Amino acid sequence: MKDELSDFEVVPFDPASMATSSLGLAKAVWYKRPWFIITVAVVVVVALSVLSDLPRPITKKEDAASQNGTIKQINVDVKACVFAVSESFSFYNKYVAGTLKASELAQIPPLLIGDQTACSFASQPVYDLTNNIQPRETTAGKDIDKVLRVAQQWMTNSALASIEDIQFLFNHPGNSSKIADLTKQQTNLSQTRQLALSDVHAAEKDLGITLVPLKIPVLPHLRGT
């Protein structure tokens, strides 16, 4: 057996002389490697995200549609307070004129409490107006943002104060200090409304179109003020 093995020629091991395996010994080209592909994918996603966040120019038509939408939202949110302050003014004028019946007088105090709530921060519309409306940030949008702030002031300052004065005067008729304050609040309501309309007109000038009307009405004059 020993003699038979000695008949074979001993050949030194030479890796270079071996055939290349087909089982993946060849290295992948660098740009085909998984780490490079994943890195490129991440960079592309981040770049697209940044580009999508960048402001883009909008057309006058798009801007106008956005500002009209904001005014419509403001109109929805001021509606309850507009009704409330109009109702309280009507009650007061009838009270001063002496045209209210005893049965009607008994019903008015709780109605005035509801009117007061409608113009206060306790109401959902006032909360929405304050927190949930964001005008588009264009030149016209800045004007409409002023309208938003003025509408809030109209509701929670002058309208609310007027209703509270009327509540007091139903219980303390003829109180001079409250009548004086009610006179002041009536003037404030008118001036604040004009300021809001002026801001709407400024936005219309920026856009070159007429926007939807702002539904803050002219209130009736209060008797005795």
C-alpha positions as CSV (number, residue, x, y, z in Angstrom):
1,M,0.0,0.0,0.0
2,K,2.8,2.4,0.8
3,D,4.5,1.7,-2.5
4,E,1.3,2.5,-4.4
5,L,0.9,5.9,-2.7
6,S,4.5,6.8,-3.5
7,D,3.7,6.5,-7.2
8,F,1.5,9.7,-7.2
9,E,3.2,13.0,-7.9
10,V,3.0,15.5,-5.1
11,V,1.8,18.8,-6.4
12,P,2.1,22.0,-4.2
13,F,-1.3,23.8,-3.5
14,D,-1.6,26.9,-5.6
15,P,-4.8,29.0,-5.1
16,A,-4.2,30.9,-8.3
17,S,-4.5,27.8,-10.3
18,M,-7.9,26.9,-8.9
19,A,-11.1,27.6,-10.9
20,T,-13.3,30.4,-9.7
21,S,-16.3,29.2,-7.9
22,S,-19.8,30.0,-9.2
23,L,-21.1,30.2,-5.7
24,G,-20.5,34.0,-5.2
25,L,-16.8,34.3,-4.5
26,A,-16.7,37.2,-7.0
27,K,-17.3,40.6,-5.2
28,A,-20.3,42.8,-6.1
29,V,-19.7,46.1,-7.8
30,W,-19.7,48.9,-5.1
31,Y,-22.8,50.7,-6.4
32,K,-24.8,47.4,-6.3
33,R,-24.0,46.7,-2.7
34,P,-27.0,46.7,-0.2
35,W,-25.5,49.5,2.0
36,F,-25.2,51.8,-0.9
37,I,-28.7,51.1,-2.2
38,I,-30.2,51.7,1.2
39,T,-28.3,54.9,1.7
40,V,-29.4,56.3,-1.6
41,A,-33.1,55.4,-0.8
42,V,-32.9,57.2,2.5
43,V,-31.3,60.3,0.9
44,V,-34.1,60.4,-1.8
45,V,-36.8,60.1,0.9
46,V,-35.4,62.9,3.0
47,A,-34.9,65.1,-0.1
48,L,-38.5,64.6,-1.2
49,S,-39.7,65.4,2.3
50,V,-37.8,68.7,2.4
51,L,-39.0,69.7,-1.1
52,S,-42.6,69.0,-0.2
53,D,-42.3,71.3,2.9
54,L,-40.9,74.2,0.9
55,P,-43.4,77.0,0.1
56,R,-44.5,77.3,-3.5
57,P,-46.0,80.2,-5.4
58,I,-49.8,80.0,-5.7
59,T,-52.1,81.6,-8.2
60,K,-54.4,84.5,-7.5
61,K,-57.3,82.0,-8.0
62,E,-56.0,79.6,-5.4
63,D,-55.3,82.5,-3.0
64,A,-58.8,83.9,-3.4
65,A,-60.4,80.5,-2.9
66,S,-58.4,80.1,0.3
67,Q,-59.3,83.5,1.7
68,N,-63.0,83.1,0.8
69,G,-62.9,79.8,2.7
70,T,-61.5,81.5,5.7
71,I,-64.1,84.2,5.7
72,K,-66.9,81.6,5.4
73,Q,-65.4,79.9,8.5
74,I,-65.4,83.2,10.4
75,N,-69.0,83.8,9.4
76,V,-70.0,80.4,10.7
77,D,-68.3,81.0,14.0
78,V,-69.6,84.5,14.6
79,K,-73.2,83.5,13.7
80,A,-74.3,82.5,17.2
81,C,-72.9,85.6,18.8
82,V,-74.4,87.9,16.2
83,F,-77.8,86.4,17.0
84,A,-77.1,86.7,20.7
85,V,-76.1,90.4,20.7
86,S,-78.9,91.3,18.3
87,E,-81.4,89.5,20.5
88,S,-80.2,91.3,23.7
89,F,-80.3,94.7,21.9
90,S,-83.9,93.9,20.9
91,F,-84.8,92.9,24.4
92,Y,-83.3,96.1,25.8
93,N,-85.0,98.4,23.4
94,K,-88.4,96.8,24.1
95,Y,-87.7,97.0,27.9
96,V,-86.8,100.8,27.7
97,A,-89.8,101.4,25.5
98,G,-92.0,99.6,28.0
99,T,-93.5,97.2,25.5
100,L,-92.6,94.0,27.2
101,K,-95.3,92.0,29.1
102,A,-94.7,90.6,32.5
103,S,-94.6,87.1,31.1
104,E,-92.0,88.2,28.6
105,L,-89.9,89.9,31.3
106,A,-89.8,86.6,33.2
107,Q,-88.4,84.8,30.2
108,I,-85.6,87.2,29.3
109,P,-83.1,86.7,32.2
110,P,-82.3,83.0,31.2
111,L,-82.2,84.0,27.5
112,L,-79.7,86.7,28.3
113,I,-77.5,84.2,30.0
114,G,-77.5,82.1,26.9
115,D,-76.7,85.2,24.8
116,Q,-73.8,85.9,27.2
117,T,-72.4,82.4,26.8
118,A,-72.6,82.6,23.0
119,C,-70.2,85.5,22.9
120,S,-67.8,84.1,25.5
121,F,-64.8,81.7,25.4
122,A,-67.2,79.1,26.9
123,S,-68.8,78.7,23.5
124,Q,-67.5,76.2,20.9
125,P,-67.7,78.8,18.0
126,V,-65.5,81.2,19.9
127,Y,-63.0,78.4,20.6
128,D,-63.1,77.4,16.9
129,L,-62.6,81.0,15.8
130,T,-59.6,81.4,18.2
131,N,-57.9,78.0,17.7
132,N,-59.0,76.3,14.5
133,I,-58.8,78.9,11.7
134,Q,-55.4,79.5,10.0
135,P,-55.5,81.9,7.0
136,R,-53.1,81.0,4.2
137,E,-49.9,83.0,4.6
138,T,-50.0,85.4,1.6
139,T,-50.3,89.1,1.4
140,A,-54.1,88.8,1.3
141,G,-54.0,86.1,4.0
142,K,-52.3,88.6,6.4
143,D,-55.3,90.9,5.9
144,I,-57.7,88.1,6.5
145,D,-55.8,87.1,9.6
146,K,-56.5,90.6,10.9
147,V,-60.2,90.1,10.1
148,L,-60.0,86.9,12.2
149,R,-58.5,88.8,15.2
150,V,-60.9,91.7,14.9
151,A,-63.9,89.3,14.7
152,Q,-62.8,87.7,17.9
153,Q,-62.5,91.1,19.6
154,W,-66.0,92.0,18.3
155,M,-67.4,88.9,20.0
156,T,-65.5,88.5,23.2
157,N,-65.0,92.2,24.0
158,S,-67.7,94.5,22.8
159,A,-70.6,92.1,22.2
160,L,-70.0,90.2,25.4
161,A,-69.6,93.5,27.5
162,S,-72.8,94.9,25.9
163,I,-74.8,91.8,26.9
164,E,-73.5,91.9,30.4
165,D,-74.4,95.6,30.7
166,I,-77.9,94.8,29.5
167,Q,-78.2,92.0,32.0
168,F,-77.3,94.4,34.8
169,L,-79.7,97.1,33.6
170,F,-82.6,94.7,33.5
171,N,-82.0,94.2,37.3
172,H,-81.0,97.8,38.0
173,P,-82.9,100.1,35.6
174,G,-81.4,103.5,34.8
175,N,-77.9,102.8,36.3
176,S,-75.9,105.7,34.9
177,S,-72.5,104.0,34.8
178,K,-73.8,100.9,33.0
179,I,-75.7,103.0,30.5
180,A,-72.5,105.0,29.8
181,D,-70.6,101.7,29.4
182,L,-73.3,100.3,27.1
183,T,-73.0,103.5,25.0
184,K,-69.3,103.0,24.7
185,Q,-69.6,99.3,23.8
186,Q,-72.2,100.1,21.1
187,T,-69.6,102.5,19.6
188,N,-66.9,99.9,19.9
189,L,-69.1,97.3,18.1
190,S,-69.6,99.7,15.2
191,Q,-65.9,100.7,15.0
192,T,-64.7,97.1,15.3
193,R,-67.0,96.1,12.5
194,Q,-65.7,98.8,10.2
195,L,-62.1,97.8,11.0
196,A,-62.9,94.2,10.0
197,L,-64.5,95.4,6.7
198,S,-61.5,97.6,6.0
199,D,-59.2,94.5,6.3
200,V,-61.4,92.6,4.0
201,H,-61.3,95.4,1.4
202,A,-57.5,95.4,1.8
203,A,-57.4,91.7,0.9
204,E,-59.7,92.3,-2.0
205,K,-57.3,95.0,-3.3
206,D,-54.4,92.5,-3.0
207,L,-56.3,89.9,-5.0
208,G,-58.1,92.2,-7.4
209,I,-61.4,90.5,-6.8
210,T,-64.5,90.8,-4.5
211,L,-64.5,88.3,-1.6
212,V,-67.5,86.8,0.1
213,P,-69.2,89.3,2.5
214,L,-68.2,89.3,6.1
215,K,-71.5,88.7,8.1
216,I,-71.0,91.1,11.0
217,P,-74.1,93.2,10.9
218,V,-75.0,96.8,11.8
219,L,-76.8,96.6,15.1
220,P,-79.8,98.7,16.0
221,H,-79.3,101.8,18.0
222,L,-80.0,101.3,21.7
223,R,-82.6,103.6,23.3
224,G,-81.3,105.9,25.9
225,T,-77.6,105.7,24.8
